[in-house]
Amino acid sequence: MTISNDKQQALDSPTTPALAFYGKMLTFSRLQFSTDDFAAIADQLDSTLSNKNSNIPVLIDSDVEQDLSALVELLWSWGLQPIGVVTGVLDEQARKLRLAIFPADGKRIERILPSKKVTTQLSQVAATEANTQSAVSTNDTVNSSADYNSADHTTTAEQASSTARSQTAAATEADESARAPLTAETLISAEHITSLIYDQMLRSGQSLNHVGGDLILTNSVNSGAEAITDNNLHVYGRAQGRLVAGATGDKDARIFCQVFNPSLVSVAGTYCLRDNLPEHVIDKSVEVRYLEGQGLVFTVMDNA
């Protein structure tokens, strides 16, 4: 490989460091295991995760001895990315696999399992399609009944019936064509458009982590609690805890708060602590988004 003089000078320059450490927050979840039964673990993952494409970095926190290599493969097959273990019984295996070993926390945060069902646009589209198919079937039945009960089976009557059916088919085709863009977009993945509405207050020590769509909180997030989603985050109460949107790197994700006063706010890994928040946005209705070259941008939403 040939290196030009300019590039060689840049490589040789003492002002160009080979690497640099900087404070970019990485958002990941902790998976706590109380069993080495992989079938039970897979069943739990099936009931917990909404899709296999989340690509969420996770820490393995196990109270029992595991076949760590096999467990890592299992988690990868579910779209999770194990990056290390919490120090404990798996330390020796983690070193052999070159996985990071993280210190244990003094206090574990409680994972909230929402009781409210998720809502997805896919079900709405399916219902619309079912209603359309029902209407088309009804029209076909009426046409068939009219043809059967007609006393006059002349060529003119048949042509009229054929014309009516053709018009019905054309109308149905036009309706399907009109709905095609929405259906195609929606059917890409049901999990990618799934939103979660949570009505309870998030209290200190609680964590609500939603993957696959917007997270909508109708109540408050207390100090010491956290709300995390890979898409947009909406908080209609007072937000004092940790707020994370775009947890898997979506730079288009946004955070919307009715009363904005978080201890930490993050979009796509770029974060800001409470002490560094602009004073004019505190306790206001605020939108937070990420802009390339600017970082986090805070906008007060004027309701007037």
C-alpha positions as CSV (number, residue, x, y, z in Angstrom):
1,M,0.0,0.0,0.0
2,T,1.3,3.4,-1.0
3,I,0.9,6.4,1.4
4,S,1.1,9.9,0.1
5,N,3.4,12.4,1.7
6,D,0.5,14.4,3.1
7,K,-1.0,11.3,4.7
8,Q,2.4,10.1,6.0
9,Q,3.0,13.6,7.6
10,A,-0.4,13.4,9.3
11,L,0.4,9.9,10.6
12,D,3.8,11.1,11.9
13,S,2.4,14.3,13.4
14,P,2.5,14.3,17.2
15,T,-0.7,16.3,17.3
16,T,-2.7,13.5,15.8
17,P,-3.4,10.9,18.5
18,A,-4.0,7.3,17.6
19,L,-7.0,7.1,19.9
20,A,-9.0,9.2,22.3
21,F,-11.4,8.5,25.3
22,Y,-14.5,10.6,25.4
23,G,-17.8,10.6,27.5
24,K,-20.3,8.9,25.2
25,M,-22.9,7.0,27.1
26,L,-23.7,3.5,26.0
27,T,-27.1,2.3,27.0
28,F,-27.5,-1.4,27.8
29,S,-29.7,-3.6,29.8
30,R,-28.9,-6.2,32.5
31,L,-30.2,-9.7,32.2
32,Q,-30.4,-11.5,35.5
33,F,-30.5,-15.3,35.4
34,S,-31.6,-17.6,38.3
35,T,-31.5,-20.8,36.3
36,D,-29.3,-22.7,33.8
37,D,-32.3,-24.2,32.0
38,F,-31.9,-22.9,28.5
39,A,-35.5,-24.0,27.6
40,A,-36.9,-21.9,30.4
41,I,-34.6,-19.0,29.5
42,A,-35.8,-19.1,25.8
43,D,-39.4,-19.2,26.9
44,Q,-38.9,-16.1,29.1
45,L,-37.2,-14.3,26.2
46,D,-40.1,-15.2,23.9
47,S,-42.6,-13.7,26.4
48,T,-40.4,-10.6,27.1
49,L,-39.0,-9.5,23.8
50,S,-41.2,-8.1,21.0
51,N,-38.7,-8.9,18.2
52,K,-35.4,-10.5,17.4
53,N,-33.9,-7.4,15.8
54,S,-33.5,-5.1,18.8
55,N,-29.6,-5.4,18.9
56,I,-29.6,-4.2,22.5
57,P,-26.2,-4.6,24.3
58,V,-26.8,-6.6,27.5
59,L,-24.9,-7.6,30.6
60,I,-25.2,-11.1,31.9
61,D,-25.9,-11.2,35.6
62,S,-26.2,-14.8,36.8
63,D,-26.7,-16.2,40.3
64,V,-25.9,-19.8,39.1
65,E,-23.2,-21.4,37.1
66,Q,-23.9,-21.2,33.4
67,D,-22.4,-22.6,30.1
68,L,-21.5,-19.0,29.2
69,S,-20.5,-19.7,25.6
70,A,-23.8,-21.4,24.9
71,L,-25.7,-18.7,26.8
72,V,-24.0,-16.0,24.7
73,E,-25.1,-17.9,21.5
74,L,-28.6,-18.1,22.7
75,L,-28.8,-14.4,23.4
76,W,-27.4,-13.5,20.0
77,S,-30.0,-15.7,18.4
78,W,-32.7,-13.5,20.1
79,G,-31.1,-10.3,18.8
80,L,-29.3,-9.4,22.0
81,Q,-25.6,-8.5,22.1
82,P,-23.9,-9.7,25.3
83,I,-20.9,-7.4,26.0
84,G,-19.9,-8.7,29.4
85,V,-20.9,-10.2,32.8
86,V,-21.5,-8.8,36.2
87,T,-18.7,-10.1,38.4
88,G,-19.5,-13.4,40.1
89,V,-19.6,-17.1,39.3
90,L,-19.0,-16.5,35.5
91,D,-15.8,-14.4,35.8
92,E,-13.4,-17.2,34.8
93,Q,-15.5,-18.1,31.7
94,A,-15.8,-14.5,30.8
95,R,-12.0,-14.0,30.7
96,K,-11.6,-17.0,28.4
97,L,-14.3,-15.6,26.1
98,R,-12.7,-12.1,26.3
99,L,-16.0,-10.6,27.7
100,A,-15.9,-7.6,29.9
101,I,-16.4,-8.0,33.7
102,F,-18.4,-5.3,35.3
103,P,-18.6,-4.6,39.1
104,A,-21.7,-5.4,41.0
105,D,-24.0,-2.5,41.9
106,G,-24.8,-1.8,45.5
107,K,-28.5,-1.6,44.7
108,R,-30.3,-3.3,41.8
109,I,-32.9,-1.4,39.9
110,E,-36.3,-3.0,39.6
111,R,-37.5,-3.9,36.1
112,I,-41.1,-3.0,35.6
113,L,-43.3,-5.3,33.7
114,P,-46.2,-3.2,32.3
115,S,-49.7,-4.6,32.9
116,K,-51.2,-2.6,30.0
117,K,-51.2,-4.4,26.6
118,V,-49.2,-2.8,23.8
119,T,-51.0,-1.4,20.8
120,T,-49.9,-1.9,17.3
121,Q,-50.9,-0.4,14.0
122,L,-50.7,-3.9,12.5
123,S,-53.8,-5.0,14.3
124,Q,-55.6,-1.9,13.1
125,V,-54.6,-2.7,9.5
126,A,-55.7,-6.3,9.9
127,A,-59.1,-5.2,11.2
128,T,-59.4,-2.8,8.3
129,E,-58.6,-5.6,5.8
130,A,-61.1,-7.9,7.5
131,N,-63.8,-5.3,7.3
132,T,-63.0,-4.7,3.6
133,Q,-63.0,-8.4,2.8
134,S,-66.3,-8.8,4.6
135,A,-67.8,-5.9,2.6
136,V,-66.6,-7.4,-0.6
137,S,-68.0,-10.8,0.3
138,T,-71.3,-9.2,1.1
139,N,-71.4,-7.4,-2.3
140,D,-70.6,-10.6,-4.1
141,T,-73.4,-12.4,-2.3
142,V,-75.9,-9.7,-3.1
143,N,-74.9,-9.8,-6.7
144,S,-75.1,-13.6,-6.9
145,S,-78.5,-13.5,-5.2
146,A,-79.8,-10.9,-7.6
147,D,-78.5,-13.0,-10.6
148,Y,-80.1,-16.2,-9.2
149,N,-83.5,-14.7,-8.4
150,S,-83.8,-12.7,-11.6
151,A,-86.7,-13.9,-13.8
152,D,-85.3,-12.4,-16.9
153,H,-82.1,-14.2,-18.0
154,T,-81.6,-12.2,-21.2
155,T,-78.2,-11.2,-22.5
156,T,-78.9,-7.6,-21.4
157,A,-79.4,-8.7,-17.8
158,E,-76.2,-10.8,-17.8
159,Q,-74.2,-7.9,-19.2
160,A,-75.6,-5.5,-16.5
161,S,-74.7,-8.0,-13.8
162,S,-71.2,-8.5,-15.3
163,T,-70.7,-4.7,-15.5
164,A,-71.8,-4.4,-11.8
165,R,-69.3,-7.0,-10.8
166,S,-66.6,-5.4,-12.8
167,Q,-67.3,-2.1,-11.1
168,T,-67.2,-3.7,-7.7
169,A,-63.9,-5.4,-8.5
170,A,-62.4,-2.2,-9.8
171,A,-63.5,-0.3,-6.7
172,T,-62.0,-3.0,-4.5
173,E,-58.7,-2.9,-6.4
174,A,-58.6,0.9,-6.2
175,D,-59.2,0.7,-2.5
176,E,-56.5,-1.8,-2.0
177,S,-54.1,0.3,-4.1
178,A,-54.9,3.3,-1.9
179,R,-54.1,1.3,1.2
180,A,-51.0,-0.4,-0.2
181,P,-48.5,2.2,1.0
182,L,-49.8,2.0,4.6
183,T,-50.0,-1.8,4.6
184,A,-46.5,-2.2,3.1
185,E,-45.0,0.1,5.6
186,T,-46.8,-1.4,8.5
187,L,-46.1,-5.0,7.5
188,I,-42.4,-4.5,7.4
189,S,-42.4,-5.6,11.0
190,A,-45.1,-5.5,13.6
191,E,-42.6,-5.1,16.4
192,H,-41.1,-2.0,14.9
193,I,-44.3,0.0,15.2
194,T,-45.4,-1.2,18.6
195,S,-46.1,1.5,21.1
196,L,-46.5,1.0,24.9
197,I,-48.7,3.1,27.1
198,Y,-47.9,3.0,30.8
199,D,-50.2,4.6,33.3
200,Q,-48.4,4.1,36.6
201,M,-45.9,6.4,38.2
202,L,-42.3,5.3,37.9
203,R,-40.9,5.4,41.4
204,S,-37.3,5.6,42.5
205,G,-35.4,2.3,41.8
206,Q,-37.8,1.3,39.0
207,S,-36.9,0.9,35.4
208,L,-39.2,0.6,32.4
209,N,-37.5,-0.6,29.2
210,H,-39.5,-0.9,26.0
211,V,-38.1,-2.1,22.7
212,G,-39.8,-1.8,19.3
213,G,-41.7,1.4,19.5
214,D,-42.6,4.6,21.3
215,L,-42.9,4.6,25.1
216,I,-45.8,6.7,26.4
217,L,-45.9,7.5,30.1
218,T,-49.1,9.2,31.3
219,N,-47.8,9.7,34.8
220,S,-44.5,11.0,36.3
221,V,-41.0,9.6,36.4
222,N,-39.6,10.1,39.9
223,S,-35.9,10.8,40.7
224,G,-34.0,7.6,40.7
225,A,-36.3,5.9,38.2
226,E,-35.6,5.4,34.5
227,A,-37.6,5.2,31.3
228,I,-35.8,3.7,28.2
229,T,-37.0,3.1,24.7
230,D,-35.4,2.6,21.3
231,N,-37.8,5.1,19.7
232,N,-39.6,8.2,21.0
233,L,-40.3,8.8,24.7
234,H,-43.3,10.8,25.8
235,V,-43.8,11.8,29.5
236,Y,-47.1,13.6,30.3
237,G,-46.3,13.9,34.0
238,R,-43.3,15.4,35.8
239,A,-40.0,13.9,34.6
240,Q,-37.2,13.8,37.2
241,G,-35.5,10.5,36.6
242,R,-33.3,9.2,33.7
243,L,-34.9,9.6,30.2
244,V,-33.5,7.6,27.3
245,A,-34.7,7.6,23.7
246,G,-33.1,6.0,20.7
247,A,-31.4,3.5,23.0
248,T,-30.2,1.3,20.0
249,G,-28.8,4.3,18.1
250,D,-31.8,5.9,16.4
251,K,-30.7,9.5,16.0
252,D,-34.2,10.5,14.8
253,A,-35.7,9.6,18.1
254,R,-37.1,12.4,20.4
255,I,-38.1,13.0,23.9
256,F,-41.3,15.0,24.8
257,C,-41.9,16.0,28.4
258,Q,-44.7,18.0,29.9
259,V,-42.6,19.1,33.0
260,F,-38.9,18.7,32.2
261,N,-36.5,18.3,35.1
262,P,-34.6,15.0,34.6
263,S,-31.4,13.8,36.3
264,L,-30.2,12.6,32.9
265,V,-31.5,12.8,29.3
266,S,-30.1,10.8,26.4
267,V,-30.9,10.4,22.7
268,A,-29.1,7.8,20.6
269,G,-26.3,7.6,23.2
270,T,-25.6,11.3,23.5
271,Y,-26.5,12.4,27.0
272,C,-26.7,15.4,29.3
273,L,-26.8,15.5,33.1
274,R,-29.0,17.7,35.2
275,D,-26.3,20.2,36.0
276,N,-25.6,20.8,32.3
277,L,-29.2,21.4,31.2
278,P,-30.1,24.8,30.0
279,E,-31.8,26.7,32.8
280,H,-34.6,28.0,30.6
281,V,-36.0,24.5,29.9
282,I,-36.3,23.4,33.5
283,D,-39.9,22.6,34.5
284,K,-41.1,23.6,31.1
285,S,-42.8,21.6,28.3
286,V,-39.8,20.5,26.3
287,E,-38.8,18.5,23.2
288,V,-35.3,17.0,23.1
289,R,-33.7,15.7,19.9
290,Y,-30.3,15.0,18.5
291,L,-28.8,17.0,15.6
292,E,-25.5,16.0,13.9
293,G,-22.8,18.5,14.8
294,Q,-24.8,20.1,17.6
295,G,-25.6,17.2,19.9
296,L,-28.7,17.4,22.0
297,V,-31.1,20.3,21.2
298,F,-33.7,21.4,23.8
299,T,-36.8,23.2,22.5
300,V,-39.5,24.7,24.8
301,M,-42.8,23.8,23.3
302,D,-45.1,26.9,23.5
303,N,-48.7,25.9,23.9
304,A,-49.9,29.5,23.4
